[in-house]
Amino acid sequence: MAFNIAANDIGNSVGTTVGSGSLTMRKALIMGAIFEFIGAMYLGNNVIKTVGSGIINADLLPATGAFIITLAAALWITITLIKKIPISGSDAIISAVFGYGLVTVGIGSMNLNVLGLILASWVLSPLIGLTIGFLLYYLLKNTFLDKVKDIAVKGRLEKVFSYLQIGSSAFAALNVGAIDIAVATGVLYYAFGASTGLDIKFIGALGIVIGILVAGGRITDTVGRRITDLIPSRGFAAQISAASVVFLFATLGMPVSPTQTLVGTVIGVGLARGTRTIKLDVIKNIATTWVVTIPACIAISAGLAILLNYSMN
């Protein structure tokens, strides 16, 4: 699970950096792996708590249930990773938790208030990201970038933005790591108890690093190059906007989707340039997969829980 979610989500940290040419794919993945590991180990506790015990109380979630939930989400993420489509690991794991809960503890025993807050954060994070990305690049473009007419000076400015973008990507990777470790290990962390939880977190963080280095290039290319054309100034605007939004929600313990948030900010930057620069067909494919993810993971998780219960009886 950690391997797959990291491979899916690394594009949210470094996709724009690669797409704008600020870093090569190899260097970007190495940088992303380092900072995601740090974020996973030291910044993910609030989100882990929400995923692991926020919807289904930890006392009601056995180790077998945690395994089923994690497996269901991992299976779906594997399918979308093969197809090079960036999805939300947060959507997948929360949907899997809900699917398992429906057929085991029942909807009345789940914390629906927490679930409602999570659903609201899923809607708000890309919309806030789109708005911030649009406003930031619009201001940069109209008050600064467009006023520079000399081509050589423009080139030097973009070089400065390339360094700023690398810094914003490192900041983004810290926050994505905090989300990814919760998605990969949150339910297992609480199901096995605090004494084993730290070992599970460390193993998950290692899985994140391996997933980034081995398979992270697939989704990075989609996020960085296929939605809209990026140069360092545009990439910086998209990346710092997304990183700030994810940081805010992660601090609040909300498992938002770094993928949805970054796609929102990339669209916002594209809109600031003009709607003709947005590749709507790519966005449509990504959005369709997001919508399908929720019922798919609910069904997979519920189905696995029913099968396990049937086999035990």
C-alpha positions in Angstrom: 0.0 0.0 0.0 2.8 2.4 0.9 4.6 1.6 -2.3 1.6 2.2 -4.4 0.3 5.4 -2.8 3.8 7.0 -2.9 4.2 6.1 -6.5 0.8 7.7 -7.1 1.3 10.8 -5.0 4.9 11.8 -5.7 3.7 13.7 -8.8 2.0 16.0 -6.4 5.3 17.0 -4.9 7.6 17.1 -7.9 5.4 16.8 -11.0 5.4 20.5 -11.7 9.2 20.7 -11.1 9.8 18.0 -13.7 7.1 19.4 -16.1 8.7 22.9 -16.0 12.2 21.6 -16.5 13.5 22.7 -13.1 14.8 19.2 -12.2 15.3 16.0 -14.1 12.9 13.1 -13.2 15.7 11.2 -11.4 16.8 14.1 -9.2 13.2 15.1 -8.5 12.3 11.6 -7.4 15.3 11.4 -5.1 14.5 14.7 -3.5 10.8 13.8 -3.1 11.7 10.5 -1.5 13.9 12.1 1.1 11.3 14.8 2.1 8.3 12.4 2.0 10.2 10.1 4.4 10.7 12.9 6.9 7.1 14.1 6.5 5.8 10.5 7.0 7.9 9.9 10.2 7.3 13.2 11.9 4.3 15.1 10.5 1.6 12.5 10.0 0.3 11.8 13.5 -2.9 13.9 13.3 -4.0 12.4 10.0 -3.1 8.9 11.1 -5.4 9.4 14.1 -8.3 10.4 11.8 -7.8 7.6 9.4 -7.1 4.9 12.0 -9.8 5.7 14.6 -11.8 8.7 13.4 -14.5 6.8 11.5 -14.5 3.4 13.2 -13.4 3.4 16.8 -10.1 1.5 17.2 -11.8 -0.9 19.7 -14.2 -2.1 17.0 -11.5 -2.6 14.3 -9.6 -5.9 14.5 -6.3 -6.6 12.8 -8.1 -8.6 10.1 -10.4 -5.6 9.4 -7.4 -3.3 9.1 -5.9 -5.7 6.6 -9.0 -5.9 4.5 -9.4 -2.1 4.4 -5.7 -1.6 3.4 -5.8 -4.4 0.8 -9.0 -3.0 -0.8 -7.5 0.4 -1.2 -4.2 -1.0 -2.4 -5.8 -3.1 -5.1 -7.7 -0.1 -6.6 -4.6 2.1 -6.5 -2.6 -0.6 -8.2 -5.1 -0.6 -11.1 -5.1 3.2 -11.5 -1.3 3.3 -11.2 -0.9 0.8 -14.1 -3.1 3.1 -16.2 -1.0 6.2 -15.2 -4.0 8.0 -13.8 -3.5 10.0 -10.6 -6.2 9.3 -8.0 -6.7 10.1 -4.4 -5.3 7.6 -2.0 -7.3 9.4 0.7 -10.5 8.8 -1.2 -9.5 5.2 -1.6 -8.7 4.4 2.1 -11.6 6.3 3.6 -14.0 4.7 1.2 -12.5 1.3 2.1 -13.0 2.1 5.8 -16.6 3.0 5.2 -17.3 -0.1 3.1 -15.9 -2.4 5.8 -17.8 -0.6 8.5 -21.1 -0.9 6.6 -21.0 -4.7 6.7 -19.3 -5.2 10.1 -20.1 -2.6 12.7 -23.0 -0.9 10.9 -23.5 2.7 9.9 -24.9 3.6 13.3 -21.6 2.7 15.0 -19.5 4.9 12.7 -18.5 8.5 13.5 -20.5 10.1 10.7 -19.6 13.6 11.9 -15.9 12.9 11.3 -16.8 11.4 7.9 -18.8 14.5 7.0 -15.8 16.7 7.8 -13.5 14.5 5.7 -16.0 14.7 2.7 -16.2 18.5 3.1 -12.4 18.7 3.1 -12.2 16.7 -0.2 -14.5 19.2 -1.9 -12.9 22.3 -0.4 -9.2 21.5 -0.8 -9.1 21.5 -4.7 -11.5 24.5 -4.9 -9.3 26.4 -2.4 -6.2 25.3 -4.3 -7.7 26.4 -7.7 -8.5 29.8 -6.3 -5.1 30.3 -4.7 -3.3 29.1 -7.8 -5.3 31.4 -10.0 -4.9 34.4 -7.8 -1.2 33.9 -7.2 -0.2 33.4 -10.8 -2.6 36.1 -12.0 -0.9 38.6 -9.7 2.6 37.4 -10.7 1.7 37.6 -14.3 0.0 41.0 -14.4 2.0 42.9 -11.8 5.5 41.5 -12.5 6.1 38.9 -15.2 4.3 40.7 -18.1 6.0 44.0 -17.4 9.4 42.5 -18.2 9.9 42.8 -21.9 13.6 41.8 -22.3 13.9 38.2 -23.3 17.2 37.7 -21.4 15.8 39.2 -18.2 12.8 36.9 -18.6 15.1 33.9 -18.8 17.0 34.9 -15.7 13.7 35.4 -13.8 12.5 31.9 -14.8 15.9 30.6 -13.5 15.2 32.2 -10.1 11.7 30.7 -10.1 13.2 27.3 -10.9 15.1 27.4 -7.6 12.0 28.7 -5.8 10.0 25.8 -7.3 12.5 23.2 -6.0 12.1 24.6 -2.5 8.3 24.6 -2.8 8.4 21.0 -4.0 10.5 20.0 -1.0 7.8 21.7 1.2 5.1 19.9 -0.7 6.8 16.5 -0.2 6.9 16.9 3.6 3.1 17.5 3.6 2.4 14.7 1.1 4.4 12.3 3.3 2.2 13.2 6.2 -0.9 12.3 4.2 0.6 9.2 2.6 1.7 7.5 5.8 -1.8 7.9 7.2 -3.3 6.4 4.0 -0.9 3.5 4.0 -0.7 2.6 7.7 -3.4 4.5 9.6 -5.8 1.7 10.2 -3.0 -0.8 10.8 -1.3 1.6 13.3 -4.4 1.6 15.6 -5.4 -1.9 15.0 -2.1 -3.3 16.2 -1.6 -0.9 19.0 0.9 1.9 19.8 3.8 -0.5 20.7 3.7 -2.0 17.2 2.5 1.2 15.5 5.9 2.8 15.4 7.4 -0.2 13.6 4.4 -0.1 11.2 5.0 3.6 10.5 8.7 3.1 9.8 8.0 0.2 7.5 5.4 2.3 5.7 7.9 5.2 5.4 10.4 2.8 3.8 7.7 1.6 1.4 7.0 5.2 0.5 10.6 5.7 -0.5 10.8 2.5 -2.5 7.5 3.3 -4.3 8.7 6.7 -5.3 12.1 5.6 -6.6 10.8 2.5 -8.5 7.4 3.6 -9.9 7.1 7.3 -9.2 7.8 8.5 -12.7 4.5 7.2 -14.1 2.1 9.7 -12.4 4.7 12.5 -12.2 4.6 12.8 -16.0 0.8 13.0 -16.0 0.6 15.8 -13.4 3.7 17.7 -14.6 3.2 17.7 -18.3 -0.3 16.6 -19.5 -2.7 19.0 -17.8 -1.2 22.3 -18.9 2.2 23.6 -20.2 4.4 24.7 -17.3 7.4 26.9 -16.9 9.1 27.5 -13.6 7.0 30.6 -12.6 3.8 28.7 -13.3 5.1 25.6 -11.6 6.1 27.5 -8.6 2.6 29.2 -8.3 0.9 25.8 -8.6 3.2 24.0 -6.2 3.4 26.5 -3.4 -0.4 26.9 -3.5 -1.1 23.2 -3.3 1.6 22.7 -0.6 0.0 25.4 1.6 -3.5 24.0 1.3 -2.3 20.4 2.1 -0.3 21.7 5.0 -3.4 23.4 6.5 -5.7 20.4 6.2 -3.0 17.9 7.4 -2.4 20.1 10.5 -6.2 19.8 11.1 -5.9 16.0 10.7 -7.9 15.9 7.5 -6.8 13.2 5.0 -7.3 15.4 1.9 -6.0 14.4 -1.5 -2.7 16.0 -2.5 -3.5 14.8 -6.1 -6.9 16.6 -6.2 -5.4 19.7 -4.6 -2.5 20.0 -7.0 -4.6 19.3 -10.0 -6.9 22.1 -8.7 -3.9 24.6 -8.4 -2.5 23.6 -11.8 -5.9 24.3 -13.4 -6.0 27.6 -11.5 -2.7 28.6 -13.0 -3.8 27.5 -16.4 -7.0 29.5 -16.1 -4.9 32.6 -15.2 -3.2 32.2 -18.6 -6.5 31.5 -20.4 -8.9 28.5 -20.7 -7.4 27.4 -24.0 -4.2 26.3 -22.2 -6.1 23.7 -20.2 -6.2 20.2 -21.6 -9.8 19.3 -20.7 -9.6 15.7 -22.0 -6.9 14.9 -19.4 -8.9 16.5 -16.6 -12.0 14.6 -17.6 -10.2 11.3 -17.4 -8.7 12.2 -14.0 -12.0 13.4 -12.6 -13.9 10.3 -13.8 -11.4 8.1 -11.9 -11.8 10.1 -8.8 -15.6 9.7 -8.9 -15.4 6.0 -9.6 -12.8 5.5 -6.8 -15.3 6.0 -3.9 -17.9 3.4 -4.9 -15.2 1.0 -6.2 -13.3 1.0 -2.9 -16.5 0.7 -0.8 -17.6 -2.3 -2.9 -14.1 -4.0 -2.8 -13.8 -3.5 1.0 -17.3 -4.6 1.7 -17.0 -7.6 -0.6 -13.7 -8.8 1.1 -15.3 -8.4 4.5 -18.3 -10.5 3.5 -16.0 -13.1 2.0 -13.9 -13.3 5.1 -17.0 -13.6 7.4 -18.4 -16.3 5.1 -15.2 -18.3 5.1 -14.9 -18.1 8.9 -18.5 -19.4 9.3 
